[in-house]
Amino acid sequence: MEYRIAKRDAFRIIGRRTRAPLVHEGMNEALVSFIRGLGREEIARIGALSDGEPSGVLGVTTQLAPGREEGTEFEYLHGAVSSRPAGDLDTLEVPAGTWAVFTSSGAFPLAVQYLWRDIYTQWFPSNPYASRPGPEILRTVLSEDGSHAD
């Protein structure tokens, strides 16, 4: 797991929002169903609105339970950083702050789930930083067959 620290001005994410249960291992079927339900055209539309960093279509989680217990609900936004008018899309205003930016690669979905696990069980306890309220933003690039993620 590699990381860097970045300061960031306030920005806005626009997209489609839902609530889903937290799943620690394996596919989150509620999120898979939500994303599939958006359809390729809607996802492409959201991606085309991306005009900031991180670029592209993002998975954004907010309102996670403090203990992150499996099955607890959180809010999820499938969106993009954008300064453009939101139209009929949902918005999330993100305040300025300092971010830890992590990079990982491996089998999907385990690489993503293990990254989150390692951040909270290894990285935070050994660094002088603390999690703060606000969104967690994930940009996942999947291999053609969906078995590998960066």
N, C-alpha and C positions, 0 to 999 in steps of 0.2 A: 504494500500500500504506500503510495507516494502522496505527498500533500504540499500545499503552499498556502500562505496566509494572504488574503487580498482585502483591501478596503474598497467599499463600493458605495456610490451615491444611491439615493432612493430610485426605485424603478417599478414598473408595473408589468404584471403577467396577465394575459387574456387567454381565455379558452373555455372549456366545458368542465363543470364541477359535479362531484358526486360524493357520497359517503360510503366507506367500505370498512370491513373488518381487517385488523392487522393480522398478517400471516407471516410467521417467522421462517418457515421452510416450505419449498414447493411453490407452485403457481398460486397467485391470489385470484381465484376464479371470479370473484366479484369485479375486480379491476379488469381482467381479461374480457369479461362480458361487456363492461362499460365501454372499453376502448373499441372493441369490435362493433358495438352498437353505434359508435360515432360514424363509422364508415370511412373509407379511403378519401373521399372528396372532402369531408369535414376536417380530417386530420391534415390533408394537404393545404386546405384553406388556413388552418391555424398556423402551420409551418410557414406559409407565405407571408404571414404578418410579422414574423420574427425580424426584428431590426436592432437587437441588442445582444449583450452577452449575459449568460451563455446563450448561444445561438441554437436555432432549431426547435423541435418539439420537445417539451420537457414534461416530466412527471413531478408534480409539486404536492407535498404533503404538509398539512397543517392540523392543528388541534389534536395532536397525539396525546394520549394519556401519559402522565408523568412516568409511570412505571413501564410503559410500552408493553403491557401484557397482551399476549396472543388473544385475538378475538375482540379486543376493544376497538371501537370505531374511530376513524380519523377522516378528515376531509381531504379529498384528492382533486387536483386540477390538472387536466391534460391541456397544456397551453404553451405559450411562447412569450418571451420578453418582447414588449412592443410599445411604441409610443403612438401608434395609429389608433383611430377611433375603434372602440370595442364593438360597436353595433349591437347585435343580439348576444354577444359572448359575455361570460362572467369575467369579473376582474378581481385581481388581488394586488393591493398596493403593498409594496415591500419597502420598509424604511431603510435609510442608510445604515451601514454597519460594517463590521469586520467579519469576514467569512473564512472558514477553513475549506479549501477546495481539495478534494481527494480524487485520485485516479486509481482505477483498478481494472483488471481484465481477467476473464475466465469463463467457465461454463455458466450458462444462463438457466435459471434465475439465481443459482447459488452464489455466484460471484457478487451479485448485488446485495443479497441478503447477508453474506458473510462480511462484506464491506461495512454495512451498517452495524453489525454485531461487533466487529473489531474496533470501529470508531468509538463506540460507547463502552466497551469492556477493556480496551487496551490503550487507545490513543488519548481519550480524555483523562483517564487516571494518571497518565505519565507526562502530561503537558500542562502548562499554566493557563489553560483556557477552560471555559465552561459553556455549556449549551445555553442558548437564550431563547425566549419565546419567538416564534416566527416560523416561516416555512423552511422545509428541507427540500432542496431542488436537485433533481436527478436528470442527467442527460445520458441516455443509454443508446448506444449504437449496436444494433444486433447484426450478427452474421446473416448471410442469405438464408440459411436453414433455421435460424433462431436458436441455435444451440450455444452460441458464444456471444458474450457482451463485453463491450469496452465502456 
